[in-house]
Each structure stands twice: as structure tokens, then as C-alpha cells.
Amino acid sequence: MTKPLRGVLFDLDGTLADSAPDLAAALNRVRADEGLAPVDVESLRVYSSTGARGLLLAGMQVSSDHPRYLALRDAFLVHYTATLADRTRLFEGVEAMLDALDARGLAWGIVTNKAARYTEPVTTHLGLAARAGTIVSGDTTPHPKPHPAPLLAAAEALALPPSAFVYVGDDLRDIDAGRAAGMPTLVARWGYLGPGADPDRWPADGWLDHPRDLVAWLDARRESRAVGD
């Protein structure tokens, strides 16, 4: 029989928040500093969960072993810090999804690889900081995802066993982290997914096409458990 779920943990970028416009804008400011024309935001969307390293590679063909990588990375982070909440928004349907979780009395929190100095202003701007039961950033624990430590820290903060949560994310590392933490996992198909990703092959417990699908998945799981799986 499946175990009852009492909470949900979410990735942030690409799952709850569409931060691609602000990340792309920061990269284009670096390009402008270098005398280069801007690149289209949509062409960078799939790289939005890969951090400065992935965006610099995708948008400027600068890898981490490039002699100017560190300088360009630092410039990117300066630009992003200045405008990290200008156009970042919740994905359509996320607020209603969170309202539904609250109405059902389910605990929920955020586990992201974003460093706390970026997570805090973004989640405050989006109204998530005041609502989430816990927020675990990429530097909250010694190991970021796909290590399970951040998810285990979130479960501890919410005073529930890891198996009481489902983890929802848009990257393979989210699925790997959730499985390592002993949590069921769900793929947020509306997210960034990563370049060349095939989420159908990820070892997840379910796939969601829209935030509203989470509540339907939880209800179906509860009904399955009620009839003995």
C-alpha cells in the first residue's frame, strides 16, 4: 500500500517561478558589455536551470575552462543581482495550486539550488517567502541537489519524515535528489527541463503538464490508497 503524503516540496526556478526573462536579461547585459548584440530570451529558456555556467556556454560559447570565464561569470551575477525580480513571475496556475494545497492542510516548502542571497529576494517578491513552510537554498546544506541533503533538511524543518513528501521539479537532478531522499517525485513538464532532456525517461513517479495536475495526482493517489492500492 502506498504511504500517505502530508506535504509537497518544490524546486523554484522552472517549477514555481519563471525566472528565464531575468536570467536572459543578465546574460544580455554581459553581452552588451562585450559589444555583442542580444540573444533571444526564448533561445535561452531551456538553459535557465543550468546557472551562470550553462548560460554563459549557451549564450556566449564560454566554457568554465575559458580564461575569462570567472570574470564573465562574476559580471553575470552582478547584473542578475541588480534585476533578479524585474520580470520573474509565478507560472500560470501555480498560485491556485498552492491555494489548493493550503486548503487541504498540506505542508509545502521550496528546495532550490539557487544561493540564498538570490533565493530570498526572489521568493519575497513572489509572495512565496511568507507562505512556504520552509525554504532550503543551494548553500543551506553542504551539498546541493542532486544530493538528498537539501530535501532531507526541508523535511526535518517541517517536522515530517521524508516519505511523507512528494518532490516536484523540472530537472533530472530534482528527480535523482527526491529518489535519494526516499520521496516520490514528479516532473514539472511546464519547466525548463534542460537542453536535450527526455523527461519521459527520467525515473519519476509521475509527470505533470500543468500545475493544476498536482492536485489531481494527489487526489488519485489518496483514492488508490483508500481502496488498498
C-alpha positions in Angstrom: 0.0 0.0 0.0 1.3 3.5 -0.8 2.2 5.7 2.1 0.1 8.8 2.9 1.5 12.1 1.7 1.3 15.0 4.0 3.4 17.6 2.1 4.9 18.8 -1.1 8.4 20.1 -1.8 9.1 22.2 -4.9 12.0 23.2 -6.9 11.9 27.0 -7.6 13.2 28.1 -11.0 11.3 26.3 -13.7 8.8 24.8 -11.3 7.2 27.5 -9.3 8.9 30.6 -10.9 9.6 31.6 -14.5 12.9 33.3 -13.9 14.1 32.9 -17.5 13.4 36.5 -18.6 15.6 38.0 -15.8 18.4 35.4 -16.3 18.4 36.0 -20.0 18.5 39.8 -19.4 21.5 39.4 -17.2 23.3 37.4 -19.9 22.4 40.0 -22.5 23.9 42.8 -20.3 27.1 40.8 -20.2 27.0 40.5 -24.0 26.4 44.3 -24.3 29.4 44.9 -22.0 31.4 42.9 -24.5 30.0 44.8 -27.5 27.7 41.9 -28.6 24.1 42.0 -29.8 21.5 40.5 -27.5 20.2 37.0 -28.0 16.5 36.0 -27.9 15.2 35.2 -24.5 13.3 32.1 -25.7 16.5 30.6 -27.1 18.0 30.6 -23.6 14.9 29.4 -21.7 15.9 25.7 -21.8 19.2 26.7 -20.1 17.7 28.6 -17.3 18.2 25.9 -14.7 21.9 25.5 -15.6 23.1 28.6 -13.8 25.7 31.0 -14.9 27.9 28.3 -16.2 25.3 26.9 -18.6 24.0 30.3 -19.7 27.5 31.6 -20.5 28.1 28.5 -22.5 24.8 28.7 -24.3 24.8 32.4 -24.9 28.4 33.2 -25.3 30.2 29.9 -26.0 32.3 30.5 -22.9 33.0 27.3 -21.0 34.3 27.0 -17.5 37.8 26.5 -18.7 37.8 29.7 -20.7 40.4 32.2 -19.5 37.7 34.8 -19.0 35.1 32.6 -17.5 35.4 33.8 -13.9 35.3 37.4 -14.9 32.3 36.9 -17.1 30.5 34.8 -14.5 31.0 37.5 -11.9 29.7 40.1 -14.3 26.7 38.0 -15.0 26.0 37.6 -11.2 26.3 41.4 -10.7 23.8 42.1 -13.4 21.4 39.3 -12.2 21.5 40.6 -8.6 20.5 44.0 -9.7 17.4 42.9 -11.6 16.6 39.4 -10.4 12.9 40.2 -9.7 12.1 42.5 -12.6 10.3 40.1 -14.8 10.3 36.8 -12.8 6.8 35.6 -12.2 5.0 32.5 -10.9 4.0 30.2 -13.7 0.3 30.3 -14.6 -1.6 28.1 -12.3 0.9 28.0 -9.5 -0.9 30.3 -7.1 -4.1 28.3 -7.5 -2.2 25.1 -6.9 -0.7 26.5 -3.7 -4.1 27.7 -2.5 -5.4 24.1 -3.1 -2.6 22.7 -1.0 -3.2 25.1 1.8 -7.0 24.3 1.7 -6.1 20.6 2.1 -3.9 21.4 5.1 -0.8 20.0 3.3 2.6 21.3 4.3 4.8 22.6 1.5 8.2 24.1 1.0 10.8 25.0 -1.5 14.2 23.3 -2.2 16.3 25.1 -4.8 20.0 25.1 -5.8 19.8 28.9 -6.1 22.0 30.5 -3.4 20.2 32.1 -0.5 21.3 35.6 -1.5 19.2 35.2 -4.7 16.5 32.9 -3.3 15.4 35.3 -0.6 14.7 38.4 -2.7 13.0 36.3 -5.4 10.7 34.4 -3.1 9.9 37.6 -1.2 9.0 39.4 -4.4 6.8 36.5 -5.5 5.0 36.2 -2.1 6.4 32.7 -1.5 8.6 33.5 1.4 5.6 34.4 3.6 3.7 31.3 2.6 6.2 28.4 2.4 6.7 26.3 5.4 10.4 26.2 4.7 12.9 27.3 2.0 16.1 25.5 1.5 18.7 27.1 -0.8 21.6 25.7 -2.6 24.0 26.8 0.1 21.8 25.9 3.1 23.4 22.5 3.4 26.9 21.4 2.4 25.6 19.6 -0.7 23.2 20.9 -3.3 20.9 18.7 -5.4 21.1 16.0 -6.7 22.4 15.2 -3.2 19.5 14.4 -1.0 20.7 16.6 1.9 18.6 19.7 1.0 15.4 17.7 0.7 16.1 15.9 4.0 16.7 19.3 5.6 13.4 20.6 4.3 11.6 17.5 5.7 13.2 18.0 9.1 12.3 21.7 9.1 8.6 20.7 8.5 8.8 18.0 11.2 7.7 15.2 8.9 9.5 12.1 7.6 10.9 12.3 4.1 8.5 9.7 2.9 5.6 12.0 3.7 6.5 14.3 0.9 6.4 14.3 -2.9 9.1 16.4 -4.6 8.2 18.3 -7.8 10.9 19.6 -10.2 11.8 20.3 -13.8 15.3 18.8 -13.9 16.8 15.3 -13.7 18.8 16.3 -10.7 15.4 17.0 -8.9 14.2 13.5 -9.6 17.5 12.0 -8.6 17.6 14.0 -5.3 14.0 13.1 -4.5 14.6 9.4 -5.0 17.8 9.5 -3.0 15.8 11.2 -0.2 13.2 8.5 -0.2 10.4 10.7 -1.7 8.1 10.1 -4.6 9.0 12.5 -7.4 7.0 14.4 -10.1 8.3 16.1 -13.3 7.0 19.6 -14.0 6.8 19.5 -17.7 6.0 23.2 -18.0 9.5 24.0 -16.7 12.9 24.3 -18.4 13.8 20.6 -18.3 17.3 21.2 -19.6 19.0 21.1 -23.1 18.4 17.8 -24.9 16.4 16.4 -22.0 14.0 13.5 -22.4 11.9 13.7 -19.2 9.8 10.7 -20.2 12.9 8.6 -19.5 13.5 10.1 -16.0 12.8 7.7 -13.1 10.0 9.7 -11.7 6.7 8.6 -10.2 4.6 10.9 -12.4 4.6 13.7 -15.0 2.6 16.9 -14.7 1.7 19.0 -17.7 0.2 21.9 -15.7 0.4 23.0 -12.0 -3.3 22.0 -11.6 -2.3 18.4 -12.3 -0.6 18.1 -9.0 -3.8 18.3 -7.0 -5.4 15.7 -9.3 -2.3 13.4 -8.9 -2.5 13.7 -5.1 -6.3 13.0 -5.1 -5.8 10.0 -7.3 -3.0 8.7 -5.0 -5.2 9.1 -2.0 -8.1 7.3 -3.6 -5.8 4.5 -4.7 -4.6 4.1 -1.1 -8.2 4.1 0.2 -9.1 1.1 -1.9 -5.9 -0.8 -1.0 -3.8 0.3 -3.9 
